[in-house]
Amino acid sequence: MRLSLRFKTITGVASIAALLLLVLIITVFQLLNDLVDNNVQKSADTSVALFVSTTKNAFLSYDLASLDADVSEILTNPNISYVKVKDKLGNVFVGKGNQQALNRPFVADDSVSEADDGIYDTRAPIMVNNSLYGYVEIGLNIASVTESVSRVKNWTLTLALMEFILVGLCSYILGSYLMSQLRQLHQGAKHLGDAVKDNDYREVFVPVRGNDELSELAEAFNQLVERLKEEHEQRQRAQDELKELNTLLEEKVQDRPALFHQK
């Protein structure tokens, strides 16, 4: 299978661009995920730690009314999906918020990608003098965060696709330019073969465009044609002179018998 130079140019440039874009996309996505995970985890740890410090006394004194009020107050924050306070045996003292999240078994999330329900689950122990008394479990609503991350990823992929198309278009233009120069040299070489047979070098010269290696090659080709043309003209002149000498000699040979009879 014969592949043109233009196809090779487009394929080569597009392959390099695709590889670089792939590395860039993977790096951007990884950095974005790490940044979001760190921020969400820091926010979750801060929220649950503050709530533990606020409700510790009410929990230890079994002041359920104060505990319920504290839970209701923190749920006024739209970023908090649910709050659950329970002892170390798993008995729930107070649980409010998203009922679906409250009813399912608690599993702490380590990253945003694990929170496929849009709620980042975290918890903190209630401890006094290294003794465990219970837990506070909180769910952060990260639906807006995941939506923003998805939007940024879609934008990144769209920009990468547009850049890939642009690189392909530029490589096509570059390949077409190179092919036009080489096509002219190819046609000139064909015409040169015909010119040698017909002894006509007028249509052999190729145009020189730009100031690169292809233009230097075109100039070298034109110089070759010019030398061949000069050699042909010199040879033609030599042949014409030789014909004139031959004609002159023939005339002299024909005149010699007449001179002899005259004598």
RODO-2510 file (C-alpha; in nm, 4 decimals, decimal comma):
residues 263
     n   res          X          Y          Z
     1     m     0,0000     0,0000     0,0000
     2     r     0,1448     0,3329    -0,1113
     3     l     0,1061     0,6178     0,1361
     4     s     0,1433     0,9761     0,0220
     5     l     0,3671     1,2256     0,1955
     6     r     0,0628     1,4349     0,2838
     7     f    -0,1033     1,1382     0,4556
     8     k     0,2168     1,0604     0,6452
     9     t     0,2513     1,4239     0,7518
    10     i    -0,1083     1,4457     0,8732
    11     t    -0,0887     1,1116     1,0516
    12     g     0,2430     1,1905     1,2177
    13     v     0,1473     1,5371     1,3404
    14     a    -0,1987     1,4216     1,4518
    15     s    -0,0521     1,1245     1,6409
    16     i     0,1928     1,3458     1,8287
    17     a    -0,0815     1,5977     1,9076
    18     a    -0,3172     1,3214     2,0237
    19     l    -0,0515     1,1760     2,2532
    20     l     0,0293     1,5147     2,4068
    21     l    -0,3396     1,5981     2,4487
    22     l    -0,4023     1,2617     2,6141
    23     v    -0,1210     1,3215     2,8629
    24     l    -0,2500     1,6735     2,9259
    25     i    -0,6090     1,5569     2,9797
    26     i    -0,5058     1,2796     3,2191
    27     t    -0,2874     1,5224     3,4147
    28     v    -0,5591     1,7896     3,4341
    29     f    -0,8230     1,5383     3,5418
    30     q    -0,5934     1,3936     3,8082
    31     l    -0,5050     1,7369     3,9465
    32     l    -0,8712     1,8405     3,9416
    33     n    -0,9800     1,5261     4,1268
    34     d    -0,7059     1,5683     4,3868
    35     l    -0,7957     1,9344     4,4395
    36     v    -1,1665     1,8609     4,4797
    37     d    -1,1009     1,5636     4,7104
    38     n    -0,8737     1,7675     4,9350
    39     n    -1,1160     2,0589     4,9599
    40     v    -1,4221     1,8413     5,0216
    41     q    -1,2441     1,6264     5,2776
    42     k    -1,1111     1,9333     5,4593
    43     s    -1,4576     2,0891     5,4640
    44     a    -1,6152     1,7665     5,5874
    45     d    -1,3557     1,7145     5,8620
    46     t    -1,3939     2,0756     5,9778
    47     s    -1,7734     2,0569     5,9865
    48     v    -1,7924     1,7318     6,1775
    49     a    -1,5183     1,8351     6,4219
    50     l    -1,6974     2,1630     6,5020
    51     f    -2,0268     1,9827     6,5493
    52     v    -1,8658     1,7298     6,7828
    53     s    -1,7219     2,0081     6,9986
    54     t    -2,0629     2,1794     7,0029
    55     t    -2,2717     1,8753     7,0958
    56     k    -2,0289     1,6824     7,3166
    57     n    -2,1679     1,8148     7,6472
    58     a    -2,5292     1,7613     7,5441
    59     f    -2,4504     1,4086     7,4268
    60     l    -2,2636     1,3121     7,7444
    61     s    -2,5397     1,4534     7,9653
    62     y    -2,8142     1,2860     7,7572
    63     d    -2,9683     1,6281     7,6904
    64     l    -3,1647     1,5134     7,3882
    65     a    -3,3533     1,8410     7,3539
    66     s    -3,0309     2,0437     7,3197
    67     l    -2,8863     1,7752     7,0951
    68     d    -3,1938     1,7884     6,8712
    69     a    -3,1755     2,1681     6,8576
    70     d    -2,8078     2,1586     6,7624
    71     v    -2,8807     1,9095     6,4840
    72     s    -3,1687     2,1212     6,3543
    73     e    -2,9481     2,4291     6,3560
    74     i    -2,6654     2,2706     6,1581
    75     l    -2,9145     2,1383     5,9029
    76     t    -3,0017     2,4966     5,8134
    77     n    -2,6755     2,4878     5,6196
    78     p    -2,7755     2,3807     5,2651
    79     n    -2,4446     2,1955     5,2254
    80     i    -2,5364     1,9526     5,5084
    81     s    -2,7580     1,6680     5,3854
    82     y    -2,8053     1,4775     5,7111
    83     v    -2,6703     1,4476     6,0659
    84     k    -2,6772     1,1419     6,2879
    85     v    -2,5577     1,1171     6,6479
    86     k    -2,5220     0,7712     6,8038
    87     d    -2,3403     0,5986     7,0848
    88     k    -2,0548     0,3539     7,0461
    89     l    -2,2996     0,0611     7,0274
    90     g    -2,4748     0,2152     6,7287
    91     n    -2,7863     0,3371     6,9081
    92     v    -2,9090     0,6551     6,7370
    93     f    -2,9763     0,9500     6,9664
    94     v    -3,0696     1,1984     6,6957
    95     g    -3,0949     1,1567     6,3210
    96     k    -3,2289     1,4219     6,0872
    97     g    -3,2025     1,5188     5,7250
    98     n    -3,2163     1,3121     5,4081
    99     q    -3,4177     1,0038     5,5047
   100     q    -3,2777     0,7876     5,2282
   101     a    -2,9239     0,8604     5,3482
   102     l    -3,0224     0,8042     5,7126
   103     n    -3,1775     0,4646     5,6415
   104     r    -2,8857     0,3115     5,4556
   105     p    -2,5812     0,1633     5,6355
   106     f    -2,3124     0,4231     5,6934
   107     v    -1,9979     0,3899     5,4813
   108     a    -1,7413     0,6687     5,5029
   109     d    -1,6271     0,8100     5,1687
   110     d    -1,2568     0,8603     5,0994
   111     s    -1,2982     1,0560     4,7779
   112     v    -1,5611     1,2475     4,5841
   113     s    -1,5717     0,9778     4,3168
   114     e    -1,6953     0,7283     4,5779
   115     a    -1,9926     0,9500     4,6649
   116     d    -2,1994     0,8399     4,3669
   117     d    -2,5205     0,9515     4,5399
   118     g    -2,4051     1,3125     4,5628
   119     i    -2,3519     1,2933     4,9403
   120     y    -2,0060     1,2788     5,0955
   121     d    -2,0314     1,0675     5,4131
   122     t    -1,7935     1,1322     5,7004
   123     r    -1,7896     1,0894     6,0755
   124     a    -1,5910     1,1765     6,3863
   125     p    -1,5716     1,0051     6,7259
   126     i    -1,6967     1,1603     7,0489
   127     m    -1,4126     1,0968     7,2918
   128     v    -1,3218     1,2065     7,6429
   129     n    -0,9789     1,1223     7,7859
   130     n    -0,9163     0,8709     7,5069
   131     s    -1,2450     0,6964     7,5854
   132     l    -1,4926     0,6458     7,3004
   133     y    -1,8541     0,7374     7,3767
   134     g    -2,0138     0,7718     7,0371
   135     y    -2,0012     0,9072     6,6834
   136     v    -2,1281     1,1992     6,4816
   137     e    -2,2051     1,1129     6,1211
   138     i    -2,2557     1,3912     5,8672
   139     g    -2,3378     1,3873     5,4979
   140     l    -2,2217     1,6800     5,2845
   141     n    -2,4226     1,7646     4,9763
   142     i    -2,1628     1,7720     4,6956
   143     a    -2,3980     1,7481     4,3987
   144     s    -2,3059     2,1011     4,2903
   145     v    -1,9357     2,0167     4,3253
   146     t    -1,9589     1,7028     4,1140
   147     e    -2,1664     1,8915     3,8578
   148     s    -1,9002     2,1630     3,8369
   149     v    -1,6257     1,9012     3,8030
   150     s    -1,8174     1,7268     3,5254
   151     r    -1,8696     2,0587     3,3494
   152     v    -1,4987     2,1415     3,3693
   153     k    -1,4090     1,7968     3,2363
   154     n    -1,6536     1,8351     2,9471
   155     w    -1,5056     2,1753     2,8636
   156     t    -1,1573     2,0286     2,8746
   157     l    -1,2535     1,7441     2,6421
   158     t    -1,4271     1,9869     2,4051
   159     l    -1,1234     2,2142     2,3931
   160     a    -0,8960     1,9140     2,3396
   161     l    -1,1160     1,7923     2,0530
   162     m    -1,1182     2,1380     1,8931
   163     e    -0,7404     2,1596     1,9267
   164     f    -0,7022     1,8133     1,7723
   165     i    -0,9198     1,9157     1,4778
   166     l    -0,7216     2,2380     1,4404
   167     v    -0,3927     2,0450     1,4461
   168     g    -0,5296     1,8076     1,1825
   169     l    -0,6345     2,1006     0,9641
   170     c    -0,2954     2,2710     1,0008
   171     s    -0,1123     1,9463     0,9221
   172     y    -0,3353     1,9010     0,6147
   173     i    -0,2450     2,2522     0,4943
   174     l     0,1242     2,1837     0,5619
   175     g     0,1080     1,8516     0,3801
   176     s    -0,0695     2,0122     0,0856
   177     y     0,1981     2,2825     0,0679
   178     l     0,4780     2,0274     0,0724
   179     m     0,3013     1,8131    -0,1848
   180     s     0,2487     2,1092    -0,4183
   181     q     0,6218     2,1819    -0,4152
   182     l     0,7141     1,8177    -0,4655
   183     r     0,4490     1,7781    -0,7347
   184     q     0,6060     2,0651    -0,9287
   185     l     0,9474     1,9022    -0,8984
   186     h     0,7973     1,5720    -1,0110
   187     q     0,6380     1,7343    -1,3136
   188     g     0,9635     1,9156    -1,3884
   189     a     1,1544     1,5862    -1,3804
   190     k     0,9053     1,4351    -1,6260
   191     h     0,9349     1,7365    -1,8557
   192     l     1,3115     1,7130    -1,8322
   193     g     1,3002     1,3616    -1,9725
   194     d     1,0865     1,4805    -2,2613
   195     a     1,3100     1,7863    -2,3101
   196     v     1,6192     1,5691    -2,3502
   197     k     1,4441     1,3797    -2,6280
   198     d     1,2944     1,6862    -2,8005
   199     n     1,5824     1,9238    -2,7237
   200     d     1,3349     2,1801    -2,5869
   201     y     1,4026     2,3065    -2,2326
   202     r     1,1608     2,6002    -2,2262
   203     e     0,8852     2,4331    -2,0166
   204     v     1,1136     2,2484    -1,7760
   205     f     1,1896     2,5159    -1,5162
   206     v     0,9919     2,4982    -1,1904
   207     p     0,8836     2,8023    -0,9836
   208     v     1,0791     2,8737    -0,6645
   209     r     0,8673     2,9719    -0,3626
   210     g     0,9785     3,0441    -0,0112
   211     n     1,3204     3,0114     0,1444
   212     d     1,3441     2,6563     0,2712
   213     e     1,4951     2,3217     0,1714
   214     l     1,2322     2,2641    -0,0983
   215     s     1,3042     2,6030    -0,2547
   216     e     1,6767     2,5190    -0,2497
   217     l     1,5976     2,1883    -0,4183
   218     a     1,3918     2,3725    -0,6835
   219     e     1,6794     2,6165    -0,7427
   220     a     1,9251     2,3265    -0,7786
   221     f     1,6868     2,1606    -1,0267
   222     n     1,6602     2,4817    -1,2300
   223     q     2,0400     2,5167    -1,2289
   224     l     2,0666     2,1611    -1,3601
   225     v     1,8188     2,2383    -1,6360
   226     e     2,0068     2,5596    -1,7196
   227     r     2,3349     2,3697    -1,7514
   228     l     2,1737     2,1051    -1,9705
   229     k     2,0257     2,3787    -2,1835
   230     e     2,3638     2,5512    -2,2196
   231     e     2,5340     2,2231    -2,3048
   232     h     2,2652     2,1518    -2,5644
   233     e     2,3102     2,4979    -2,7163
   234     q     2,6892     2,4558    -2,7227
   235     r     2,6522     2,1144    -2,8804
   236     q     2,4059     2,2532    -3,1315
   237     r     2,6423     2,5354    -3,2237
   238     a     2,9284     2,2878    -3,2596
   239     q     2,7134     2,0700    -3,4833
   240     d     2,6132     2,3713    -3,6943
   241     e     2,9755     2,4770    -3,7293
   242     l     3,0709     2,1226    -3,8218
   243     k     2,7990     2,1148    -4,0870
   244     e     2,9245     2,4433    -4,2297
   245     l     3,2802     2,3066    -4,2453
   246     n     3,1603     1,9892    -4,4111
   247     t     2,9656     2,1921    -4,6672
   248     l     3,2681     2,4091    -4,7342
   249     l     3,4941     2,1056    -4,7782
   250     e     3,2461     1,9430    -5,0126
   251     e     3,2355     2,2572    -5,2236
   252     k     3,6155     2,2708    -5,2371
   253     v     3,6346     1,9061    -5,3338
   254     q     3,3824     1,9605    -5,6119
   255     d     3,5784     2,2646    -5,7386
   256     r     3,9141     2,0838    -5,7601
   257     p     3,8444     1,8865    -6,0875
   258     a     3,7401     2,2075    -6,2617
   259     l     4,0615     2,3757    -6,1562
   260     f     4,2615     2,0783    -6,2751
   261     h     4,1060     2,0919    -6,6274
   262     q     4,1692     2,4617    -6,6434
   263     k     4,5382     2,3961    -6,5891
***
